[in-house]
Amino acid sequence: MEGVENPVVRRKVAVPTILTFHELHLMIQAAMGWENQHYYLFMDKPYSQYFLFVSPGVEELGADATKIPAGTILYSYWTQSKSKGEERDKLYY
């Protein structure tokens, strides 16, 4: 979790590749003990306009996360970045 340094907060979960970004969001909520009370978005970097998957109800901001397969997108994203010699090991939520 960005901005939280003491104590360090981490969770490790196994994520099936068939999940949508919305289902990934629900897994994160459960793993952190959160109550799913806010809109969410996934992006490759802060303020990204190209890699942006959003919660239902705010689709005008990005692609509907209920319809996007996270595993396929993330695999492609990281595979392409490695072939270009870039390291992309973060996903902002």
Secondary structure per residue as TSV (DSSP state, phi and psi in degrees):
chain	resnum	aa	ss	phi	psi
A	1	M	-	360.0	122.0
A	2	E	T	-66.8	135.8
A	3	G	T	89.6	-9.8
A	4	V	-	-107.4	111.6
A	5	E	-	-114.0	-26.7
A	6	N	S	-140.9	105.5
A	7	P	S	-83.4	158.4
A	8	V	-	-66.4	135.5
A	9	V	-	-112.9	121.9
A	10	R	-	-142.6	149.6
A	11	R	-	-139.4	144.7
A	12	K	-	-123.5	122.4
A	13	V	-	-132.7	149.2
A	14	A	-	-90.3	126.7
A	15	V	-	-116.9	118.1
A	16	P	-	-62.7	143.4
A	17	T	T	-72.0	-11.1
A	18	I	T	-86.8	-3.2
A	19	L	-	-68.5	148.3
A	20	T	B	-83.7	168.4
A	21	F	H	-62.2	-31.9
A	22	H	H	-65.0	-43.9
A	23	E	H	-66.1	-36.0
A	24	L	H	-61.4	-42.8
A	25	H	H	-56.4	-45.7
A	26	L	H	-64.3	-36.5
A	27	M	H	-65.0	-42.0
A	28	I	H	-62.9	-44.4
A	29	Q	H	-57.9	-45.6
A	30	A	H	-66.5	-43.6
A	31	A	H	-63.6	-33.6
A	32	M	H	-89.8	-9.5
A	33	G	T	77.6	21.4
A	34	W	-	-86.1	168.7
A	35	E	-	-110.3	14.9
A	36	N	-	55.6	51.6
A	37	Q	-	-108.6	5.2
A	38	H	S	-133.7	157.9
A	39	Y	-	-64.1	160.2
A	40	Y	-	-141.3	166.5
A	41	L	E	-154.5	154.2
A	42	F	E	-116.5	138.3
A	43	M	E	-150.8	160.0
A	44	D	S	-79.6	-25.7
A	45	K	S	-154.9	158.7
A	46	P	T	-55.1	135.3
A	47	Y	T	65.0	25.8
A	48	S	-	-64.6	143.6
A	49	Q	S	-112.4	-3.3
A	50	Y	S	-112.0	-33.2
A	51	F	S	-115.9	85.4
A	52	L	E	-143.2	111.1
A	53	F	E	-118.4	128.1
A	54	V	E	-123.7	161.4
A	55	S	-	-69.6	156.5
A	56	P	T	-56.2	139.3
A	57	G	T	104.3	-15.3
A	58	V	-	-131.1	36.3
A	59	E	G	-62.5	-18.3
A	60	E	G	-66.6	-15.4
A	61	L	G	-89.5	-21.4
A	62	G	S	-176.7	-167.6
A	63	A	E	-75.8	142.8
A	64	D	E	-65.8	115.5
A	65	A	T	-66.1	-17.4
A	66	T	T	-76.1	-13.1
A	67	K	S	-114.4	-0.3
A	68	I	S	-107.6	120.6
A	69	P	B	-72.9	111.8
A	70	A	H	-61.3	-44.7
A	71	G	H	-59.1	-45.3
A	72	T	H	-64.0	-46.2
A	73	I	H	-65.2	-47.8
A	74	L	H	-65.9	-40.2
A	75	Y	H	-61.4	-46.2
A	76	S	H	-62.6	-44.2
A	77	Y	H	-59.2	-50.1
A	78	W	H	-73.6	-34.1
A	79	T	H	-64.9	-45.6
A	80	Q	H	-63.9	-38.9
A	81	S	H	-67.5	-38.7
A	82	K	H	-67.8	-35.9
A	83	S	H	-67.8	-22.5
A	84	K	T	-92.2	0.7
A	85	G	T	80.1	14.8
A	86	E	-	-99.7	149.4
A	87	E	-	-108.5	114.5
A	88	R	-	-118.6	97.1
A	89	D	-	-116.7	15.0
A	90	K	-	-126.3	149.3
A	91	L	-	-136.5	124.5
A	92	Y	B	-88.2	136.9
A	93	Y	-	-127.0	360.0
